[in-house]
Amino acid sequence: MELATTVHLALSMQRPLFLEGEPGTGKTEIAKVLAAGLNRRLVRLQCYDGMDLSAAAYEWDHARQLMAIRLAEAAGQTDRGEISRDIYAREFLQSRPLLSAIDPDLPPAVLLIDELDRADEPFEAFLLELLADFQISVPEYGTVRAKVRPVVVLTSNRTREVHDAIRRRCLYHWVDYPNATRERAILATKAPGVPEQLAAQVVDFVQRLRREELFKLPGVAETIDWAQALTYLNKTELTAGDVDETLGVLLKYQDDIAKVRGAEAARLVTEVAAAG
C-alpha cells in the first residue's frame, strides 16, 4: 500500500520516483508495469561505471556531419559560419535514452534510469537539470525540452550512496523483499503453470532462506526461475534432493550453494513440510 501511494503521488505531482533496495526485489519491474499501465513507451538507461553523455544523453553523428561539410564545399559554399550552423542541426543529433525520453517529437515515455549507483558521481550532476526541468542543454544546438513530462523512475541497489541533490528532487521508496502472500501472488502471475502445492513450498523455502546469512539472497526473479525449473523437471512437491540438484538456479555464488546444500537444505525442506 505504501508503494502504491508513493507511485500515485509521483504521478500526480510529476516528480521522479527513486526506488532503492536489494537486487531482485522488483524495482525495475515497477517501471515496466508503469509503462504498460500508462500505455507509454519505456526508455531504459542501464547505468554502468564510466558511462558518459554520448551513451546516456546524445551524440553528434560525426560521419554525417563530415559528409555534409564535403557536399557544401563541393557545391561552392564557402561561408564557414553557415556551414557550422548547418551541421549542428537536429538531424545530426543522435538521441540516447535521456534525450529520447524528453524528445517533444516522440510519444510520452516512462524513463527508467536503472542502477544509478553504478554510474560515476559526476553523471549525477548532469541529471540534475533533467530531473528539475525535464530538459537537456546541448551547447552546439540549444535546449531540448519535454512537451509532455516523462514519468521518471530511478533505481539503486545501494552499492554506494546517491547524492542528496538527486534524492531531494525525487519521491523515495525502499523496496523490500515481498512477504509470502505477495510473493505467491507474483509467482502465480508470472509462472501460472507451476503446481499450486509446489509454488507454496517454493515460496516458503525461499522466505526461510532469506533469513540465512548468505552473500547474495535470492530475489523474486530467482524464485520464479526456480519454480519453473522444478516444474520443467516434472516436480510437484519439494524434496531435499530436488533442492540440492537445482540450487544453481536459486543461488548464484558457490559459497552460498555449499552452505545450503545438504543438511541445511534438508532442514529447511522439513520445516516447509511441517508448516504446510
C-alpha positions as CSV (number, residue, x, y, z in Angstrom):
1,M,0.0,0.0,0.0
2,E,2.9,2.4,0.8
3,L,4.4,1.7,-2.6
4,A,1.1,2.3,-4.4
5,T,0.7,5.6,-2.5
6,T,4.2,6.8,-3.4
7,V,3.7,5.9,-7.1
8,H,0.4,7.7,-7.1
9,L,1.9,10.8,-5.6
10,A,4.9,10.7,-8.0
11,L,2.4,10.6,-11.0
12,S,0.1,13.3,-9.5
13,M,3.0,15.7,-8.5
14,Q,5.0,14.9,-11.7
15,R,8.1,14.1,-9.6
16,P,10.7,11.5,-10.3
17,L,10.4,8.3,-8.3
18,F,13.6,7.0,-6.6
19,L,13.4,3.3,-5.7
20,E,16.1,1.8,-3.5
21,G,16.5,-1.8,-2.3
22,E,18.4,-5.1,-2.6
23,P,18.9,-6.6,-6.0
24,G,16.0,-8.8,-7.1
25,T,13.2,-7.0,-5.2
26,G,11.4,-5.9,-8.4
27,K,12.4,-2.2,-8.7
28,T,12.9,-2.4,-12.5
29,E,9.6,-4.3,-12.9
30,I,7.8,-1.3,-11.3
31,A,8.9,0.9,-14.2
32,K,7.8,-1.7,-16.7
33,V,4.4,-2.1,-15.2
34,L,4.0,1.7,-15.1
35,A,4.9,1.9,-18.8
36,A,2.4,-0.8,-19.7
37,G,-0.3,0.6,-17.4
38,L,0.1,4.2,-18.7
39,N,0.4,3.0,-22.4
40,R,3.8,4.8,-22.7
41,R,7.0,3.7,-24.3
42,L,9.6,2.5,-21.9
43,V,13.0,4.2,-22.3
44,R,15.7,2.4,-20.2
45,L,19.1,3.7,-19.4
46,Q,21.2,1.0,-17.8
47,C,23.9,2.7,-15.8
48,Y,27.5,1.5,-15.6
49,D,30.9,2.6,-14.4
50,G,32.4,5.1,-16.8
51,M,29.2,6.0,-18.6
52,D,29.4,9.3,-20.4
53,L,26.9,11.7,-22.2
54,S,27.5,10.1,-25.6
55,A,26.0,6.9,-24.2
56,A,23.4,8.4,-21.9
57,A,22.1,11.6,-23.5
58,Y,23.2,12.4,-27.0
59,E,25.9,12.2,-29.6
60,W,26.6,14.1,-32.8
61,D,26.7,12.0,-35.9
62,H,30.2,13.0,-37.0
63,A,30.3,10.9,-40.1
64,R,27.1,12.5,-41.5
65,Q,28.4,16.0,-40.4
66,L,31.7,15.4,-42.3
67,M,29.7,14.3,-45.4
68,A,27.5,17.4,-45.2
69,I,30.6,19.6,-45.0
70,R,32.1,18.0,-48.1
71,L,28.9,18.3,-50.0
72,A,28.6,22.0,-49.1
73,E,32.2,22.7,-50.2
74,A,31.6,20.8,-53.4
75,A,28.5,22.9,-54.0
76,G,30.7,26.0,-53.7
77,Q,29.6,27.1,-50.2
78,T,32.4,29.0,-48.5
79,D,30.8,30.6,-45.5
80,R,32.3,28.6,-42.6
81,G,29.7,30.1,-40.1
82,E,26.8,29.0,-42.2
83,I,28.3,25.5,-42.7
84,S,28.9,25.2,-39.0
85,R,25.2,26.2,-38.3
86,D,24.0,23.6,-40.8
87,I,25.9,20.7,-39.4
88,Y,24.7,21.3,-35.9
89,A,21.0,20.9,-36.9
90,R,18.7,18.5,-35.2
91,E,19.0,15.9,-38.0
92,F,22.6,15.3,-37.0
93,L,21.9,14.9,-33.3
94,Q,21.6,11.3,-32.3
95,S,19.3,10.6,-29.3
96,R,20.4,8.3,-26.5
97,P,17.9,7.3,-23.7
98,L,17.8,10.6,-21.8
99,L,17.3,12.8,-24.8
100,S,14.8,10.3,-26.3
101,A,12.7,10.4,-23.2
102,I,12.1,14.2,-23.4
103,D,12.0,14.5,-27.2
104,P,9.0,16.6,-28.0
105,D,8.5,14.9,-31.3
106,L,8.2,11.4,-29.8
107,P,5.3,9.9,-27.8
108,P,5.3,10.3,-24.0
109,A,7.7,8.0,-22.1
110,V,8.5,6.3,-18.9
111,L,12.2,6.9,-18.3
112,L,13.9,4.2,-16.3
113,I,17.4,5.2,-15.0
114,D,18.4,1.7,-13.8
115,E,21.1,1.1,-11.1
116,L,22.1,4.7,-10.8
117,D,24.6,3.7,-8.0
118,R,26.7,2.0,-10.7
119,A,27.3,5.3,-12.5
120,D,30.0,7.8,-11.6
121,E,29.1,10.7,-9.3
122,P,29.8,13.4,-12.0
123,F,27.0,11.8,-14.0
124,E,24.5,12.6,-11.2
125,A,25.4,16.3,-11.6
126,F,24.3,16.2,-15.3
127,L,21.0,14.5,-14.2
128,L,20.0,17.5,-12.0
129,E,18.9,19.6,-14.9
130,L,16.8,16.8,-16.4
131,L,15.2,15.9,-13.1
132,A,14.4,19.5,-12.2
133,D,13.3,21.0,-15.5
134,F,12.9,18.0,-17.8
135,Q,15.2,19.5,-20.3
136,I,18.8,18.9,-21.7
137,S,21.1,21.7,-22.8
138,V,23.1,20.9,-25.9
139,P,25.8,23.6,-26.2
140,E,26.1,23.5,-30.1
141,Y,22.3,23.2,-30.6
142,G,20.3,24.6,-27.8
143,T,17.8,23.3,-25.2
144,V,15.6,20.3,-25.8
145,R,12.6,20.5,-23.5
146,A,9.9,17.9,-23.0
147,K,6.4,18.7,-24.3
148,V,4.9,16.1,-22.0
149,R,7.0,15.3,-19.0
150,P,8.2,11.7,-18.8
151,V,7.5,9.6,-15.8
152,V,11.0,9.1,-14.3
153,V,11.9,6.1,-12.2
154,L,15.4,5.8,-10.8
155,T,16.6,2.6,-9.1
156,S,19.6,1.9,-6.9
157,N,21.0,-1.3,-5.3
158,R,22.8,0.9,-2.8
159,T,26.3,-0.2,-3.7
160,R,27.1,3.5,-3.0
161,E,25.2,6.4,-1.7
162,V,23.4,8.6,-4.2
163,H,23.9,12.3,-3.8
164,D,21.4,14.3,-1.7
165,A,20.8,16.6,-4.6
166,I,19.3,13.7,-6.6
167,R,17.2,12.5,-3.6
168,R,15.7,15.9,-3.0
169,R,14.3,16.0,-6.4
170,C,12.5,12.7,-6.1
171,L,9.9,10.9,-4.1
172,Y,11.6,8.0,-2.3
173,H,10.6,4.4,-1.5
174,W,12.5,1.5,-0.1
175,V,11.6,-1.7,-2.0
176,D,11.9,-4.7,0.3
177,Y,11.5,-8.4,-0.4
178,P,7.8,-9.3,-0.6
179,N,6.1,-11.3,2.1
180,A,5.0,-14.8,1.4
181,T,1.5,-13.9,0.4
182,R,2.7,-11.3,-2.0
183,E,5.4,-13.5,-3.4
184,R,2.9,-16.3,-4.1
185,A,0.7,-13.9,-5.9
186,I,3.6,-12.7,-8.1
187,L,4.6,-16.3,-8.8
188,A,1.0,-17.2,-9.8
189,T,1.0,-14.3,-12.2
190,K,4.5,-14.8,-13.7
191,A,4.5,-18.6,-13.8
192,P,0.9,-19.8,-13.8
193,G,2.0,-23.3,-14.9
194,V,3.7,-24.1,-11.6
195,P,1.5,-26.6,-9.5
196,E,-0.1,-24.9,-6.5
197,Q,1.5,-27.1,-3.9
198,L,4.9,-26.7,-5.4
199,A,4.5,-23.0,-5.6
200,A,3.6,-22.7,-2.0
201,Q,6.5,-24.8,-0.9
202,V,9.0,-22.9,-3.1
203,V,7.9,-19.6,-1.7
204,D,8.0,-20.9,1.9
205,F,11.5,-22.3,1.3
206,V,12.8,-19.0,-0.2
207,Q,11.3,-16.9,2.5
208,R,13.1,-19.1,5.1
209,L,16.3,-19.0,3.1
210,R,16.3,-15.2,3.1
211,R,16.7,-15.3,6.9
212,E,20.1,-17.1,6.5
213,E,23.5,-15.3,6.4
214,L,24.2,-15.6,2.6
215,F,26.4,-13.5,0.4
216,K,23.5,-12.9,-2.0
217,L,19.9,-13.5,-1.0
218,P,17.7,-14.8,-3.8
219,G,15.4,-12.3,-5.3
220,V,11.9,-12.6,-6.7
221,A,13.2,-13.4,-10.2
222,E,15.2,-16.3,-8.8
223,T,12.0,-17.6,-7.0
224,I,10.2,-17.6,-10.4
225,D,13.1,-19.2,-12.2
226,W,13.4,-21.9,-9.6
227,A,9.7,-22.8,-9.5
228,Q,9.7,-23.0,-13.3
229,A,12.9,-25.2,-13.3
230,L,11.3,-27.6,-10.9
231,T,8.2,-27.7,-13.0
232,Y,10.2,-28.5,-16.1
233,L,11.6,-31.4,-14.1
234,N,8.0,-32.6,-13.5
235,K,8.3,-32.0,-9.8
236,T,5.0,-31.4,-7.9
237,E,6.4,-31.1,-4.3
238,L,9.8,-30.1,-2.9
239,T,12.3,-32.6,-1.6
240,A,15.8,-32.2,-0.2
241,G,17.2,-33.9,-3.3
242,D,15.4,-31.6,-5.6
243,V,16.9,-28.6,-3.7
244,D,20.4,-29.9,-3.9
245,E,20.2,-30.6,-7.6
246,T,18.7,-27.2,-8.6
247,L,20.4,-24.8,-6.2
248,G,22.3,-23.2,-9.1
249,V,19.0,-21.8,-10.3
250,L,18.3,-20.2,-7.0
251,L,21.7,-19.1,-5.7
252,K,24.5,-17.6,-7.8
253,Y,27.6,-17.9,-5.6
254,Q,29.4,-21.2,-4.9
255,D,29.9,-20.3,-1.2
256,D,26.2,-19.8,-0.7
257,I,25.4,-23.1,-2.6
258,A,27.9,-25.0,-0.5
259,K,26.4,-23.6,2.7
260,V,22.9,-24.5,1.9
261,R,23.4,-27.9,0.1
262,G,22.9,-31.0,2.2
263,A,21.9,-30.7,5.8
264,E,20.8,-27.1,5.7
265,A,18.6,-27.8,2.6
266,A,17.1,-30.9,4.3
267,R,16.3,-28.9,7.5
268,L,14.5,-26.1,5.5
269,V,12.6,-28.6,3.5
270,T,11.5,-30.4,6.7
271,E,10.3,-27.0,8.2
272,V,8.4,-26.3,5.0
273,A,6.7,-29.7,5.1
274,A,5.8,-29.3,8.7
275,A,4.4,-25.8,8.1
276,G,2.3,-27.0,5.1
